[in-house]
């Protein structure tokens, strides 16, 4: 048995198909199938019901996935668990939703490294659903994500900021009424694969607001650029850490009852590096207090 095979087994459970698991662990579909066969032969159990078009985990398979998650978490934290106070040295793995990568996250990490020069933060961008799974299985130590529903029982969280949604439009549009602009201009939709996109879409439907969606994009910068080009209007979060030189757009508050995104730092309660995670949260709150991301003097760091 190898940790690599256990990670693949967990990926199959999380992503439902061998093909999706292969993408998640960066191997081929054939390699996933081979690894699962090897586990079955080694353990002398049937992990998958292969009578269906898409193999499904058997009850024994699901039980073994739960144990595999415990083993992988223990393996991933074996070194930090004995570091003690030295936990503020070395590497910590931090997930982050992409919309925080140009403001909140870099400002917070810069503030953290000012206090702990020997701590190296490795960033893993992903959407909220994937980040929750990565935190739960110990693939990352903590993650900045959009909290919109109850988290798994082993995951704790510390809220960072509440970002109300706002309408953005080109500066030369004649109206300052967001509802009028939504009715009059093409709508550039925030990807519904993200929590933010679902929040916006649900609000539009519940409010009976009909829009003419012409495109659906993931990146906040891409959406803002399309709006700046006069290709439509959009609804996006009013970020808790603003860019130093934001694009010249109209930014209009939405009516009462409009959604807001709740940013939170999620982590497992049994993570042995909780003191470091607490400092990351403090750095995130400090970034929110500062509120504007701008260049800071670069410090030369020693090679590791």
Phi, psi and omega in degrees: 000141178230154176301324181300317179292323178295320177298321179294317178301315179298319180297322178297317179295320183285328186252358169077333180230157178296323182296314180294322177296321179300317178296322184291327182252008172063046172227179179275163176302319180297323179293321177298312180300318180295316180298321180292322176298319181295322177295317180298319179292320182291319183271347182059044177223163175260112182277330188230142170272106185265012178283345179265164180299318174252117181305136180244142177297137173282167175305320176295320179299316180296320179295321179289328175299317179300317178292323179298322178298319178297317182294316181294319177300316180297319179296316184293337184250012185298321179284309179303330184293341179248007183281332183061229182296339179285005176299343178273013172241162179083209190246140171232142187259121184237119173275157180202137174292145188303329183292350178262359190280350180246013180206280185301307187296309181296324179294318179293317180295321177298318179295320180296316182290337174296330181266329184229084187294335183268003178265124182249119184263120178258124187262135176237102179284139175190171177279164188304313183301316179292323180294321178300316179296321180293321177294316185299321182266003176083015179288332171231155181283324181202166181210138173271117185215174178267114181272118183227352179206167180303140179271162177307152188300333182273000184256128173262167177211155174227117184293149183248308184196158174248121183249107178293151176281150179220155174268135175245141182211161175297150185293338184271005176291147190281334187257153172248014179264112184299323180293321177295319180293322178296327181279338189256338187240155173302148184252128177261108189277138171285135186310131179280000170287342180261153178303318181302314180299321178292321177300314181295314182297318179297318180296317179300316181292314181295330180272357181068028180267117180266131180235159176254086183288127180250342177200160179225116187236157181268315190277137177296323180292320178297316179298313181298322180293321177296320178295317179300327180283000178079024184266001178152189177241166181209167173242127183218165176291143169279100192296141182289338173237110186276156173292150179293322178235077183292155177298144182285087181235155168286135179233108189245131177293148178272164181298164176305142181094353178291154185285166173222150177265130178259109177277136182218158173256116183255145182198158177283140182291341180263012179293126183290351182254035180304322177301323178291318180297322177298321178291325175298317179297318178299320179294323177295317178296324177294321177298319178296320179298318179294313169082346182225131179267121176218164184295138175244156180304132183277134179257140180282128182250147179286148179290150179243000000 
